[in-house]
Amino acid sequence: MPLIPFEAQGFSQLPHYGRMYASMPMLQWAAVTVGVSAISASTGSRPLAELSWRSALMDASLEQSGNRWLKTDAYVRLDASEKSAVSYFLGMAQAQLSSDLLLGVPSLVHIDTYLRTIGQSVRKSRPDFLGYDPRLRHAIVLEAKGRTHGYTDALVAYAKNQASKLPSLNGAATTAEIASVAWFDADRVWHALLVDPPRRRQVTMHPAFAVLAAHYVPVVRAAIATRSVEDDGERVWFEVRAVDLTVSLPSPIFHAVRNEDRDEREPWSERALSDAGHTIADLIRQNTAASEISLQPNFAEQVGSSTEYHGGDLIGIHLGDSWMDRLR
């Protein structure tokens, strides 16, 4: 059972130290759903290629050894600038996984991507992610860092400061401003650090439902790009042949985000994203029985299988046959 050791600072609902279960399908879910970012191959014009790139980079960078995830020899051989880019991506993907498993907020979206989606400027300094969970109405801001080696107190302080720089947006009050650091120890083992800094007196606002919908935009655009979407009325499925994955999501979410009446060449309006987000929120609540909603994370429990995982955002990952040798 592969695990990621984590340290949590400032969270009442988490132990100071622990381990979270993280199978290969779960890592692939994090890579696929973390979405386009500042180091994507483009600005969203090739969504299927970008999704494949993120999946392949995750596969190339981490390998299982016993119950730990280690950085691969391929990662170690990179030069310093290449390591910087890869560790940045791994920091983003681990933040997505930690947010789902430890914080119960599976629907992160890069704030720059969100602002581009609604046609706003992306020039000012800001945190990496916005996230919203409609079950518990958690609206969070998160700054993610990735390091090839250990982290420093200065890095954590910088990340906490960056997490507090949410620009002025309309919506709900944020419930947390979090710093996340993914790092490797001297034995190559991948670790997680989460820090919940003290809240500021001034509460920042968060476009919660619009952010929820924006989380799905890259996956839906990748599905459309395959030109081979299958829809059984309950779930939409599409194959990512370059990396031998099948990705699925509920049909109502796919159609709410696809919105066939929209001109794909035009930015989304916040109102249109928010409307889609309300539809998605209702579906997520319907798919989560009241008894399953808890403030206590299940970070140590095995979920899914060795080849499949469904995240809290209801996006599913199925690994194809070519993954079998690596999973033994």
Contacts in CASP RR format, 6 or more apart in sequence:
PFRMAT RR
TARGET T0000
AUTHOR 0000-0000-0000
METHOD contacts of the structure
MODEL  1
MPLIPFEAQGFSQLPHYGRMYASMPMLQWAAVTVGVSAISASTGSRPLAE
LSWRSALMDASLEQSGNRWLKTDAYVRLDASEKSAVSYFLGMAQAQLSSD
LLLGVPSLVHIDTYLRTIGQSVRKSRPDFLGYDPRLRHAIVLEAKGRTHG
YTDALVAYAKNQASKLPSLNGAATTAEIASVAWFDADRVWHALLVDPPRR
RQVTMHPAFAVLAAHYVPVVRAAIATRSVEDDGERVWFEVRAVDLTVSLP
SPIFHAVRNEDRDEREPWSERALSDAGHTIADLIRQNTAASEISLQPNFA
EQVGSSTEYHGGDLIGIHLGDSWMDRLR
1 21 0 8 1.000
1 67 0 8 1.000
1 302 0 8 1.000
2 21 0 8 1.000
2 22 0 8 1.000
2 23 0 8 1.000
2 24 0 8 1.000
2 64 0 8 1.000
2 66 0 8 1.000
2 67 0 8 1.000
2 68 0 8 1.000
2 69 0 8 1.000
3 19 0 8 1.000
3 20 0 8 1.000
3 21 0 8 1.000
3 22 0 8 1.000
3 67 0 8 1.000
3 68 0 8 1.000
3 300 0 8 1.000
4 19 0 8 1.000
4 20 0 8 1.000
4 22 0 8 1.000
4 69 0 8 1.000
4 94 0 8 1.000
4 97 0 8 1.000
4 190 0 8 1.000
4 191 0 8 1.000
4 192 0 8 1.000
5 17 0 8 1.000
5 18 0 8 1.000
5 19 0 8 1.000
5 68 0 8 1.000
5 189 0 8 1.000
5 191 0 8 1.000
5 192 0 8 1.000
6 17 0 8 1.000
6 18 0 8 1.000
6 19 0 8 1.000
6 20 0 8 1.000
6 98 0 8 1.000
6 102 0 8 1.000
6 191 0 8 1.000
6 192 0 8 1.000
6 193 0 8 1.000
6 194 0 8 1.000
6 299 0 8 1.000
7 16 0 8 1.000
7 17 0 8 1.000
7 18 0 8 1.000
7 191 0 8 1.000
7 192 0 8 1.000
7 193 0 8 1.000
7 194 0 8 1.000
8 14 0 8 1.000
8 15 0 8 1.000
8 16 0 8 1.000
8 17 0 8 1.000
8 18 0 8 1.000
8 102 0 8 1.000
8 193 0 8 1.000
8 194 0 8 1.000
8 195 0 8 1.000
8 196 0 8 1.000
9 16 0 8 1.000
9 193 0 8 1.000
9 194 0 8 1.000
9 195 0 8 1.000
9 196 0 8 1.000
10 195 0 8 1.000
10 196 0 8 1.000
11 194 0 8 1.000
11 196 0 8 1.000
13 295 0 8 1.000
13 296 0 8 1.000
13 297 0 8 1.000
14 102 0 8 1.000
14 194 0 8 1.000
14 297 0 8 1.000
18 299 0 8 1.000
18 300 0 8 1.000
19 299 0 8 1.000
19 300 0 8 1.000
20 97 0 8 1.000
20 98 0 8 1.000
20 101 0 8 1.000
20 102 0 8 1.000
20 192 0 8 1.000
20 299 0 8 1.000
20 300 0 8 1.000
21 101 0 8 1.000
21 299 0 8 1.000
21 300 0 8 1.000
21 301 0 8 1.000
21 302 0 8 1.000
21 303 0 8 1.000
22 69 0 8 1.000
22 97 0 8 1.000
22 101 0 8 1.000
23 302 0 8 1.000
23 303 0 8 1.000
23 304 0 8 1.000
23 305 0 8 1.000
23 306 0 8 1.000
23 309 0 8 1.000
24 64 0 8 1.000
24 306 0 8 1.000
24 319 0 8 1.000
24 323 0 8 1.000
24 326 0 8 1.000
24 327 0 8 1.000
25 304 0 8 1.000
25 305 0 8 1.000
25 306 0 8 1.000
25 307 0 8 1.000
25 308 0 8 1.000
25 309 0 8 1.000
25 317 0 8 1.000
25 318 0 8 1.000
25 319 0 8 1.000
26 97 0 8 1.000
26 303 0 8 1.000
26 309 0 8 1.000
27 58 0 8 1.000
27 62 0 8 1.000
27 69 0 8 1.000
27 93 0 8 1.000
27 97 0 8 1.000
28 55 0 8 1.000
28 58 0 8 1.000
28 59 0 8 1.000
28 245 0 8 1.000
28 309 0 8 1.000
28 317 0 8 1.000
28 319 0 8 1.000
29 97 0 8 1.000
29 309 0 8 1.000
29 311 0 8 1.000
29 315 0 8 1.000
29 316 0 8 1.000
29 317 0 8 1.000
30 58 0 8 1.000
30 93 0 8 1.000
30 94 0 8 1.000
30 96 0 8 1.000
30 97 0 8 1.000
30 100 0 8 1.000
31 54 0 8 1.000
31 55 0 8 1.000
31 57 0 8 1.000
31 58 0 8 1.000
31 93 0 8 1.000
32 51 0 8 1.000
32 54 0 8 1.000
32 55 0 8 1.000
32 219 0 8 1.000
32 245 0 8 1.000
32 247 0 8 1.000
32 315 0 8 1.000
32 317 0 8 1.000
33 96 0 8 1.000
33 106 0 8 1.000
33 108 0 8 1.000
33 215 0 8 1.000
33 219 0 8 1.000
33 311 0 8 1.000
33 313 0 8 1.000
33 315 0 8 1.000
34 54 0 8 1.000
34 92 0 8 1.000
34 93 0 8 1.000
34 95 0 8 1.000
34 96 0 8 1.000
34 108 0 8 1.000
34 110 0 8 1.000
35 50 0 8 1.000
35 51 0 8 1.000
35 54 0 8 1.000
35 109 0 8 1.000
35 110 0 8 1.000
35 113 0 8 1.000
35 218 0 8 1.000
35 219 0 8 1.000
36 43 0 8 1.000
36 44 0 8 1.000
36 47 0 8 1.000
36 50 0 8 1.000
36 110 0 8 1.000
36 113 0 8 1.000
36 218 0 8 1.000
37 89 0 8 1.000
37 92 0 8 1.000
37 110 0 8 1.000
37 112 0 8 1.000
37 113 0 8 1.000
37 128 0 8 1.000
38 110 0 8 1.000
38 112 0 8 1.000
39 85 0 8 1.000
39 88 0 8 1.000
39 89 0 8 1.000
40 50 0 8 1.000
40 53 0 8 1.000
41 49 0 8 1.000
41 50 0 8 1.000
41 53 0 8 1.000
42 49 0 8 1.000
42 50 0 8 1.000
43 116 0 8 1.000
44 50 0 8 1.000
44 218 0 8 1.000
44 221 0 8 1.000
46 225 0 8 1.000
47 218 0 8 1.000
47 221 0 8 1.000
47 222 0 8 1.000
47 224 0 8 1.000
47 225 0 8 1.000
48 222 0 8 1.000
48 225 0 8 1.000
48 226 0 8 1.000
48 240 0 8 1.000
49 242 0 8 1.000
50 218 0 8 1.000
50 222 0 8 1.000
51 218 0 8 1.000
51 219 0 8 1.000
51 222 0 8 1.000
51 240 0 8 1.000
51 247 0 8 1.000
52 240 0 8 1.000
52 242 0 8 1.000
52 243 0 8 1.000
54 89 0 8 1.000
54 93 0 8 1.000
55 240 0 8 1.000
55 243 0 8 1.000
55 245 0 8 1.000
56 242 0 8 1.000
56 243 0 8 1.000
57 86 0 8 1.000
57 89 0 8 1.000
58 89 0 8 1.000
58 90 0 8 1.000
58 93 0 8 1.000
59 243 0 8 1.000
59 326 0 8 1.000
60 72 0 8 1.000
60 74 0 8 1.000
60 75 0 8 1.000
61 71 0 8 1.000
61 72 0 8 1.000
61 74 0 8 1.000
61 75 0 8 1.000
61 86 0 8 1.000
61 89 0 8 1.000
61 90 0 8 1.000
62 69 0 8 1.000
62 70 0 8 1.000
62 71 0 8 1.000
62 72 0 8 1.000
62 75 0 8 1.000
62 90 0 8 1.000
62 190 0 8 1.000
63 69 0 8 1.000
63 70 0 8 1.000
63 72 0 8 1.000
63 326 0 8 1.000
64 70 0 8 1.000
64 326 0 8 1.000
68 189 0 8 1.000
68 190 0 8 1.000
69 189 0 8 1.000
69 190 0 8 1.000
70 184 0 8 1.000
70 187 0 8 1.000
70 188 0 8 1.000
70 189 0 8 1.000
70 190 0 8 1.000
71 148 0 8 1.000
71 184 0 8 1.000
71 188 0 8 1.000
71 190 0 8 1.000
75 83 0 8 1.000
75 86 0 8 1.000
75 148 0 8 1.000
76 188 0 8 1.000
78 86 0 8 1.000
83 148 0 8 1.000
84 148 0 8 1.000
87 146 0 8 1.000
87 147 0 8 1.000
87 148 0 8 1.000
87 182 0 8 1.000
88 146 0 8 1.000
90 146 0 8 1.000
90 182 0 8 1.000
90 190 0 8 1.000
91 144 0 8 1.000
91 145 0 8 1.000
91 146 0 8 1.000
91 180 0 8 1.000
91 181 0 8 1.000
91 182 0 8 1.000
92 110 0 8 1.000
92 128 0 8 1.000
92 144 0 8 1.000
93 182 0 8 1.000
94 144 0 8 1.000
94 146 0 8 1.000
94 180 0 8 1.000
94 182 0 8 1.000
94 190 0 8 1.000
94 192 0 8 1.000
95 108 0 8 1.000
95 128 0 8 1.000
95 129 0 8 1.000
95 142 0 8 1.000
95 144 0 8 1.000
95 180 0 8 1.000
95 182 0 8 1.000
96 106 0 8 1.000
96 108 0 8 1.000
98 180 0 8 1.000
98 192 0 8 1.000
98 194 0 8 1.000
99 105 0 8 1.000
99 106 0 8 1.000
99 108 0 8 1.000
99 129 0 8 1.000
99 131 0 8 1.000
99 140 0 8 1.000
99 142 0 8 1.000
99 180 0 8 1.000
100 106 0 8 1.000
100 311 0 8 1.000
100 312 0 8 1.000
100 313 0 8 1.000
101 297 0 8 1.000
101 298 0 8 1.000
101 299 0 8 1.000
102 194 0 8 1.000
102 297 0 8 1.000
102 299 0 8 1.000
103 138 0 8 1.000
103 140 0 8 1.000
103 176 0 8 1.000
103 178 0 8 1.000
103 194 0 8 1.000
103 297 0 8 1.000
104 133 0 8 1.000
104 136 0 8 1.000
104 138 0 8 1.000
104 297 0 8 1.000
104 312 0 8 1.000
105 131 0 8 1.000
105 132 0 8 1.000
105 133 0 8 1.000
105 138 0 8 1.000
105 140 0 8 1.000
106 133 0 8 1.000
106 311 0 8 1.000
106 312 0 8 1.000
106 313 0 8 1.000
107 131 0 8 1.000
107 132 0 8 1.000
107 133 0 8 1.000
107 211 0 8 1.000
107 212 0 8 1.000
107 215 0 8 1.000
107 216 0 8 1.000
107 312 0 8 1.000
107 313 0 8 1.000
108 129 0 8 1.000
108 130 0 8 1.000
108 131 0 8 1.000
108 142 0 8 1.000
108 215 0 8 1.000
109 129 0 8 1.000
109 130 0 8 1.000
109 131 0 8 1.000
109 211 0 8 1.000
109 214 0 8 1.000
109 215 0 8 1.000
110 128 0 8 1.000
110 129 0 8 1.000
111 126 0 8 1.000
111 127 0 8 1.000
111 128 0 8 1.000
111 129 0 8 1.000
111 130 0 8 1.000
111 166 0 8 1.000
111 167 0 8 1.000
112 122 0 8 1.000
112 126 0 8 1.000
113 214 0 8 1.000
113 217 0 8 1.000
113 218 0 8 1.000
114 130 0 8 1.000
114 207 0 8 1.000
114 210 0 8 1.000
114 211 0 8 1.000
114 214 0 8 1.000
115 121 0 8 1.000
115 122 0 8 1.000
116 122 0 8 1.000
116 267 0 8 1.000
117 214 0 8 1.000
117 217 0 8 1.000
117 267 0 8 1.000
117 268 0 8 1.000
117 273 0 8 1.000
118 210 0 8 1.000
118 267 0 8 1.000
118 268 0 8 1.000
118 269 0 8 1.000
118 270 0 8 1.000
118 273 0 8 1.000
119 267 0 8 1.000
124 167 0 8 1.000
125 162 0 8 1.000
125 165 0 8 1.000
126 162 0 8 1.000
126 165 0 8 1.000
126 166 0 8 1.000
126 167 0 8 1.000
127 141 0 8 1.000
127 142 0 8 1.000
127 143 0 8 1.000
127 162 0 8 1.000
127 163 0 8 1.000
127 164 0 8 1.000
127 165 0 8 1.000
127 166 0 8 1.000
127 177 0 8 1.000
128 142 0 8 1.000
128 143 0 8 1.000
128 144 0 8 1.000
128 162 0 8 1.000
129 140 0 8 1.000
129 141 0 8 1.000
129 142 0 8 1.000
129 143 0 8 1.000
129 144 0 8 1.000
130 139 0 8 1.000
130 140 0 8 1.000
130 141 0 8 1.000
130 142 0 8 1.000
130 166 0 8 1.000
130 206 0 8 1.000
130 207 0 8 1.000
130 211 0 8 1.000
131 138 0 8 1.000
131 139 0 8 1.000
131 140 0 8 1.000
131 141 0 8 1.000
131 142 0 8 1.000
131 206 0 8 1.000
131 208 0 8 1.000
131 211 0 8 1.000
131 212 0 8 1.000
131 215 0 8 1.000
132 138 0 8 1.000
132 139 0 8 1.000
132 140 0 8 1.000
132 172 0 8 1.000
132 206 0 8 1.000
132 208 0 8 1.000
132 209 0 8 1.000
132 211 0 8 1.000
132 212 0 8 1.000
134 208 0 8 1.000
134 209 0 8 1.000
134 212 0 8 1.000
134 280 0 8 1.000
134 281 0 8 1.000
134 284 0 8 1.000
134 285 0 8 1.000
135 284 0 8 1.000
135 285 0 8 1.000
135 288 0 8 1.000
135 293 0 8 1.000
136 293 0 8 1.000
136 295 0 8 1.000
137 172 0 8 1.000
137 175 0 8 1.000
137 208 0 8 1.000
138 175 0 8 1.000
138 176 0 8 1.000
139 172 0 8 1.000
139 173 0 8 1.000
139 174 0 8 1.000
139 175 0 8 1.000
139 206 0 8 1.000
139 208 0 8 1.000
139 211 0 8 1.000
140 174 0 8 1.000
140 175 0 8 1.000
140 176 0 8 1.000
140 177 0 8 1.000
140 178 0 8 1.000
140 206 0 8 1.000
141 163 0 8 1.000
141 164 0 8 1.000
141 166 0 8 1.000
141 174 0 8 1.000
141 176 0 8 1.000
141 177 0 8 1.000
141 178 0 8 1.000
141 204 0 8 1.000
141 206 0 8 1.000
142 163 0 8 1.000
142 177 0 8 1.000
142 178 0 8 1.000
142 179 0 8 1.000
142 180 0 8 1.000
143 159 0 8 1.000
143 160 0 8 1.000
143 162 0 8 1.000
143 163 0 8 1.000
143 178 0 8 1.000
143 179 0 8 1.000
143 180 0 8 1.000
144 159 0 8 1.000
144 180 0 8 1.000
144 181 0 8 1.000
144 182 0 8 1.000
145 151 0 8 1.000
145 155 0 8 1.000
145 159 0 8 1.000
145 179 0 8 1.000
145 180 0 8 1.000
145 181 0 8 1.000
145 182 0 8 1.000
146 181 0 8 1.000
146 182 0 8 1.000
146 183 0 8 1.000
147 155 0 8 1.000
147 181 0 8 1.000
147 182 0 8 1.000
147 183 0 8 1.000
147 184 0 8 1.000
148 183 0 8 1.000
148 184 0 8 1.000
149 183 0 8 1.000
149 184 0 8 1.000
150 183 0 8 1.000
150 184 0 8 1.000
150 185 0 8 1.000
151 181 0 8 1.000
151 183 0 8 1.000
151 193 0 8 1.000
155 181 0 8 1.000
156 179 0 8 1.000
156 181 0 8 1.000
156 193 0 8 1.000
156 195 0 8 1.000
159 179 0 8 1.000
159 180 0 8 1.000
159 181 0 8 1.000
159 195 0 8 1.000
160 177 0 8 1.000
160 179 0 8 1.000
160 195 0 8 1.000
160 197 0 8 1.000
162 179 0 8 1.000
163 177 0 8 1.000
163 178 0 8 1.000
163 179 0 8 1.000
163 197 0 8 1.000
164 177 0 8 1.000
164 197 0 8 1.000
164 200 0 8 1.000
166 174 0 8 1.000
166 177 0 8 1.000
166 204 0 8 1.000
166 206 0 8 1.000
168 205 0 8 1.000
169 204 0 8 1.000
169 205 0 8 1.000
169 206 0 8 1.000
169 207 0 8 1.000
170 205 0 8 1.000
170 207 0 8 1.000
170 270 0 8 1.000
171 205 0 8 1.000
171 206 0 8 1.000
171 207 0 8 1.000
171 208 0 8 1.000
172 205 0 8 1.000
172 206 0 8 1.000
172 207 0 8 1.000
172 208 0 8 1.000
173 203 0 8 1.000
173 204 0 8 1.000
173 205 0 8 1.000
173 206 0 8 1.000
174 203 0 8 1.000
174 204 0 8 1.000
174 205 0 8 1.000
174 206 0 8 1.000
176 196 0 8 1.000
177 196 0 8 1.000
177 197 0 8 1.000
177 199 0 8 1.000
177 200 0 8 1.000
177 204 0 8 1.000
178 194 0 8 1.000
178 195 0 8 1.000
178 196 0 8 1.000
178 197 0 8 1.000
179 193 0 8 1.000
179 194 0 8 1.000
179 195 0 8 1.000
179 197 0 8 1.000
180 192 0 8 1.000
180 193 0 8 1.000
180 194 0 8 1.000
180 195 0 8 1.000
181 192 0 8 1.000
181 193 0 8 1.000
181 195 0 8 1.000
182 190 0 8 1.000
182 191 0 8 1.000
182 192 0 8 1.000
182 193 0 8 1.000
183 190 0 8 1.000
183 191 0 8 1.000
183 193 0 8 1.000
184 190 0 8 1.000
184 191 0 8 1.000
185 191 0 8 1.000
207 270 0 8 1.000
207 273 0 8 1.000
207 274 0 8 1.000
209 273 0 8 1.000
209 274 0 8 1.000
209 277 0 8 1.000
209 278 0 8 1.000
209 280 0 8 1.000
209 281 0 8 1.000
210 270 0 8 1.000
210 273 0 8 1.000
210 274 0 8 1.000
210 277 0 8 1.000
212 277 0 8 1.000
212 280 0 8 1.000
212 281 0 8 1.000
213 256 0 8 1.000
213 257 0 8 1.000
213 273 0 8 1.000
213 274 0 8 1.000
213 276 0 8 1.000
213 277 0 8 1.000
213 280 0 8 1.000
214 268 0 8 1.000
214 273 0 8 1.000
215 313 0 8 1.000
216 249 0 8 1.000
216 253 0 8 1.000
216 254 0 8 1.000
216 257 0 8 1.000
216 280 0 8 1.000
216 313 0 8 1.000
216 315 0 8 1.000
217 257 0 8 1.000
217 268 0 8 1.000
219 247 0 8 1.000
219 249 0 8 1.000
219 315 0 8 1.000
220 249 0 8 1.000
220 254 0 8 1.000
220 257 0 8 1.000
220 258 0 8 1.000
222 238 0 8 1.000
222 240 0 8 1.000
222 247 0 8 1.000
223 229 0 8 1.000
223 236 0 8 1.000
223 238 0 8 1.000
223 247 0 8 1.000
223 249 0 8 1.000
223 254 0 8 1.000
224 258 0 8 1.000
226 238 0 8 1.000
226 239 0 8 1.000
226 240 0 8 1.000
228 238 0 8 1.000
228 239 0 8 1.000
229 236 0 8 1.000
229 237 0 8 1.000
229 238 0 8 1.000
229 254 0 8 1.000
230 236 0 8 1.000
230 237 0 8 1.000
230 238 0 8 1.000
231 237 0 8 1.000
231 251 0 8 1.000
231 254 0 8 1.000
232 251 0 8 1.000
233 251 0 8 1.000
234 250 0 8 1.000
234 251 0 8 1.000
235 248 0 8 1.000
235 249 0 8 1.000
235 250 0 8 1.000
235 251 0 8 1.000
236 248 0 8 1.000
236 249 0 8 1.000
236 250 0 8 1.000
236 251 0 8 1.000
236 254 0 8 1.000
237 246 0 8 1.000
237 247 0 8 1.000
237 248 0 8 1.000
238 246 0 8 1.000
238 247 0 8 1.000
238 248 0 8 1.000
239 245 0 8 1.000
239 246 0 8 1.000
240 246 0 8 1.000
240 247 0 8 1.000
244 319 0 8 1.000
244 320 0 8 1.000
244 321 0 8 1.000
244 322 0 8 1.000
244 323 0 8 1.000
245 317 0 8 1.000
245 318 0 8 1.000
245 319 0 8 1.000
245 320 0 8 1.000
246 317 0 8 1.000
246 318 0 8 1.000
246 320 0 8 1.000
247 315 0 8 1.000
247 316 0 8 1.000
247 317 0 8 1.000
247 318 0 8 1.000
248 315 0 8 1.000
248 316 0 8 1.000
248 318 0 8 1.000
249 314 0 8 1.000
249 315 0 8 1.000
249 316 0 8 1.000
250 283 0 8 1.000
250 287 0 8 1.000
250 314 0 8 1.000
252 279 0 8 1.000
252 280 0 8 1.000
252 283 0 8 1.000
253 279 0 8 1.000
253 280 0 8 1.000
253 283 0 8 1.000
253 314 0 8 1.000
256 276 0 8 1.000
256 277 0 8 1.000
256 279 0 8 1.000
256 280 0 8 1.000
257 276 0 8 1.000
257 280 0 8 1.000
259 272 0 8 1.000
259 276 0 8 1.000
262 268 0 8 1.000
262 272 0 8 1.000
283 314 0 8 1.000
284 312 0 8 1.000
284 313 0 8 1.000
284 314 0 8 1.000
287 314 0 8 1.000
303 309 0 8 1.000
304 310 0 8 1.000
306 327 0 8 1.000
307 318 0 8 1.000
307 319 0 8 1.000
307 320 0 8 1.000
307 323 0 8 1.000
307 327 0 8 1.000
308 316 0 8 1.000
308 317 0 8 1.000
308 318 0 8 1.000
308 319 0 8 1.000
309 316 0 8 1.000
309 317 0 8 1.000
310 316 0 8 1.000
310 317 0 8 1.000
319 327 0 8 1.000
END
